[in-house]
């Protein structure tokens, strides 16, 4: 006859805590830092555009016209433009 030991809930909690402490914590990866940096840059650009639009509307319209002109000159490549092998 085999006898099995009963584990109390308190002992189960202690074992879980030991396992959690033994597991290494993942450090933030370089990719998440890059994403955070990109989000911060985008937020700054958005804030600058809103500030120009609010406080300097004439300058905003000039910048917007320049941007629209450059975008109309940009080349857009679609799937039809790429040769299929």
Secondary structure as GFF3:
##gff-version 3
##sequence-region A 1 85
A	DSSP	alpha_helix	9	22	.	.	.	ID=ss1
A	DSSP	alpha_helix	30	55	.	.	.	ID=ss2
A	DSSP	alpha_helix	57	73	.	.	.	ID=ss3
A	DSSP	three_ten_helix	79	81	.	.	.	ID=ss4
###
